[in-house]
Amino acid sequence: MGKLTTHVLDTANGCPAAGMRVRFSRLEGATATELKALTLNADGRADAPLLEGSAHRPGRYRLVFSVAAYFTDRGVALPDPPFLDEVTLDFGIAAAEQHYHVPLLVSPWSYSTYRGS
């Protein structure tokens, strides 16, 4: 069986985004059902897969990364309102047997993501 993992790299400071808060939901039509809320560990990763085993099934999902709160907690002076507050990534899992990794590279001014391995 496959699994779903995530991690965040702080590209402004060249380090993992330790302590960033993340919400994870399953999407069904216009409804988002929150499955987990977590704080990333010292390596900028979730401590365990977000989905695995029988819970890792095809569908649409959402990750919401609390970017402004993370940078504010690091002492970065952000404008009000911040350019990036929360970064929302909607993505799909098509094959339950595959590993899906969703990384986020982020600064207060930009972000990038891709399907990792």
C-alpha positions in Angstrom: 0.0 0.0 0.0 1.0 3.6 -0.6 1.2 6.5 1.7 1.0 10.3 1.8 3.8 12.4 3.3 4.7 16.1 3.4 7.5 18.4 4.4 8.3 22.1 4.2 11.6 23.9 3.5 12.0 27.5 4.5 13.8 28.9 1.5 14.3 32.4 3.1 16.4 31.0 5.9 17.7 27.8 4.2 16.3 25.4 6.7 13.4 23.0 7.5 10.2 24.8 8.5 10.2 23.3 12.0 7.0 24.2 14.0 4.9 25.2 11.0 1.2 24.3 11.5 -0.6 22.3 8.9 -4.2 21.2 8.4 -5.0 18.2 6.2 -8.5 17.6 4.7 -10.3 15.3 2.3 -12.4 17.1 -0.3 -15.8 15.8 -1.4 -17.4 18.3 -3.8 -17.3 21.7 -2.1 -17.0 20.1 1.3 -13.6 19.8 3.1 -13.5 17.4 6.0 -10.5 18.0 8.2 -8.6 14.7 8.9 -5.6 16.0 10.9 -4.0 19.2 12.3 -0.3 18.9 13.0 2.9 20.8 13.7 5.9 19.9 11.6 8.9 18.4 13.5 12.5 19.7 13.6 13.1 18.3 10.1 10.1 20.2 8.7 8.1 16.9 8.3 5.0 15.4 9.7 6.0 12.8 12.4 4.0 10.1 10.5 2.4 9.7 7.1 -0.8 11.7 6.7 -2.4 8.7 5.0 -1.3 5.0 4.9 -2.8 1.6 4.7 -6.5 1.4 4.0 -6.9 5.1 4.7 -4.7 5.9 1.7 -7.3 5.9 -1.0 -7.9 7.8 -4.3 -9.6 11.1 -3.9 -9.1 14.9 -3.6 -7.2 16.3 -0.7 -6.1 19.7 0.7 -3.1 20.8 2.7 -3.2 24.2 4.4 0.2 25.5 5.5 0.2 28.4 8.1 3.0 30.3 6.4 2.6 33.8 7.9 2.3 32.5 11.5 5.5 30.4 10.9 7.5 33.4 9.7 6.0 35.7 12.4 7.0 33.1 15.1 10.6 33.3 13.6 10.6 37.0 14.2 10.2 38.1 10.6 8.4 41.4 10.3 5.6 40.9 7.8 3.3 43.6 6.3 -0.3 43.7 7.4 -1.9 41.9 5.8 1.0 39.5 4.9 1.6 38.7 1.2 1.2 35.0 2.0 -0.9 34.0 5.0 -1.9 30.4 4.4 -0.8 28.4 1.4 -3.6 26.0 0.3 -2.6 23.1 -1.9 -5.4 21.0 -3.4 -4.3 17.7 -5.0 -5.5 14.3 -6.0 -4.4 10.8 -5.2 -5.2 8.5 -8.2 -3.3 5.3 -7.2 -3.7 4.0 -3.7 -0.6 1.7 -4.1 1.8 4.6 -4.8 3.7 6.9 -2.5 2.6 10.6 -2.8 4.9 13.2 -1.3 3.8 16.8 -1.3 6.7 19.1 -0.4 6.4 22.9 0.0 9.3 25.3 -0.6 8.3 28.7 0.9 9.4 32.2 1.8 7.3 35.1 2.9 7.0 36.1 -0.7 6.8 32.9 -2.8 6.2 29.2 -2.8 6.6 26.2 -5.0 5.5 22.6 -4.8 5.7 19.4 -6.8 4.9 15.7 -6.5 7.9 14.3 -4.8 9.0 10.7 -4.1 
